[in-house]
Amino acid sequence: MSDKSMPMTQNAVLIREFGEPEVMIYQDDVAVPDLTDDQVLVKVAYAGINPVDYKTRQGKGWGATNIQKDKFDHNQPAILGFDMSGTVVDSQSKKFAVGDKVAALTFNGGCYAEYVAVDAKMLARVPEAVTLEQAGALPCIGQTALQFVEFADIKEGEHVVMNAPAGGVGHLLIQLLMKKIAKHNIKVTLICSAEKYKKLDSLIDTNQLTGWIDYTKNDSFPELQADVLLDLVGDEAGVRALDVVKESGRVYVLPTIWVDKLKGAGSQKNLSVEGYAAQRNGEDMARVLQLVADGQLTLRLQKTYPLSEVVIAHHELQKGDAFGKLVLKVS
């Protein structure tokens, strides 16, 4: 059963080419998507902004490849956005009904719009203790952080070094690591600026950390003989951080595009380097939402922009100095 008052057109942000933030155009009279089997139509309340969004907009990575093949090659515009929260207005799934508050990570894009069609298996209901604003910020960073720490399979007593602990994924991942300090006797050292390290005081007990490296002042990193490096930056910053890892140590990197570069740089130390990409699913979405609802995970929202100011929001995200998450308010 659908919401009979639902309009046929919507406001949305379209791109017709790859490039700088200005290629994104906010316009009305965009068709509301049709549903296929086992899909749910959601009226979007908030859409999260992630690095994958601006990289896709620039024409990089799997997102851009999919857009080129599915949209641009057929002279059609595309809608960015992989995070969303909102209210179900139509459903072809028995799992979700009109009026349900939901959130999802969808790799099909389309969330920079008032309405988005999402496969039901990607969705999770939003607990009452979590706002739609929080839920819209969580899907990508929450599922990535949760899965990434499990993928790394950190063992009892290991020393873990992590960079970018104040970004979208990072500020959730560091909280998950802190829980392991007491339970599994692991050691955690962070790589970040003094400014970001100071901000972490509001999020974690920094006294429990083994150490901190200020990358803005240290010309070379200490040889910590760490067992594991969790690299959330990649490129030259990731290469530089390899100094902290012991011979035959493990390196896990986001995004996966930097795996080959880090493998080459770490070959003399026989490092094991693996990349990870989030695996979207409703079960992990529900897990992350519940952790926030229970107060076991704190989400930092840096700023919320109206959808019409998406160009400004992308410029801000590309600066790379956010503490927490930037979000778009859609409706």
ABEGO torsion letter per residue (X at the ends): XBBAABBABBBBBBBABBEBAAABBBBBGBBBBBBBBGBBBBBBABBBBBAAAAAAAAGBEAAAAAAAAAAAAAGBBBBBEABBBEBBABBABAABBBGBBBBBBBAAEGABBABBBBBAAABBBBBAABBAAAAAAAAAAAAAAAAAAAAAGBBBGBBBBBBGAABAAAAAAAAAAAAAAAAAGBBBBBBBBAAAAAAAAAABBAAABABBBBAAABABBBBAGBABBBBAAEEAAAAAAAAABBBGBBBBBOBAAAAAAAAAAAAAAGBBBBBBBBBBBAAAAAAAAAAAAAGABBBBBABBBBAAAAAAAAAAAAAGABBEBBBBBAX
